[in-house]
């Protein structure tokens, strides 16, 4: 019986010792680690990626209506006064690409108050020539580079 109590006492002593080590060393280390990782995550989430401009980007996709020949499309563009109407005055062309097999992809800088004007210009000058899609857009290149740089730093640690 004394042998069992002795082993029991040893187990209680070891549990007490482990608990002391946990409280003294591991718990502060764990708390520090969690605080650090929580801080770094919240600092990434709290970064300011607001757009500091009075204009937004709008991407307009003009898909060629492939049931019409190029001559028919150009004639209809002239009838609709496409080149005189699009883009409306006050809107800046950021990019204008032709994507073979798709059509034209145009990114415009537009004041939010002028969205209706842009929509009407597309309806009046592009419909019947192109199938249209319009997307609010924002520049992501700098944000992506920032995220990639931060991920590379954490991967190297």
Rosetta blueprint (number, residue, H / E / L):
1 X L
2 X H
3 X H
4 X H
5 X H
6 X H
7 X H
8 X H
9 X H
10 X H
11 X H
12 X H
13 X H
14 X H
15 X H
16 X H
17 X H
18 X H
19 X H
20 X H
21 X H
22 X H
23 X H
24 X H
25 X H
26 X H
27 X H
28 X H
29 X H
30 X H
31 X H
32 X H
33 X H
34 X H
35 X H
36 X H
37 X H
38 X H
39 X H
40 X H
41 X H
42 X H
43 X H
44 X H
45 X H
46 X L
47 X L
48 X L
49 X L
50 X L
51 X L
52 X L
53 X L
54 X L
55 X E
56 X E
57 X E
58 X E
59 X E
60 X E
61 X E
62 X E
63 X E
64 X E
65 X L
66 X L
67 X L
68 X L
69 X L
70 X H
71 X H
72 X H
73 X H
74 X H
75 X H
76 X H
77 X H
78 X H
79 X H
80 X L
81 X L
82 X H
83 X H
84 X H
85 X H
86 X L
87 X L
88 X L
89 X L
90 X L
91 X L
92 X E
93 X E
94 X E
95 X E
96 X E
97 X E
98 X E
99 X E
100 X L
101 X L
102 X L
103 X E
104 X E
105 X E
106 X E
107 X E
108 X E
109 X E
110 X E
111 X E
112 X H
113 X H
114 X H
115 X H
116 X H
117 X H
118 X H
119 X H
120 X H
121 X H
122 X H
123 X H
124 X H
125 X H
126 X L
127 X E
128 X L
129 X L
130 X E
131 X E
132 X E
133 X E
134 X E
135 X E
136 X E
137 X E
138 X L
139 X L
140 X L
141 X H
142 X H
143 X H
144 X H
145 X H
146 X H
147 X H
148 X H
149 X H
150 X H
151 X H
152 X H
153 X H
154 X H
155 X H
156 X H
157 X L
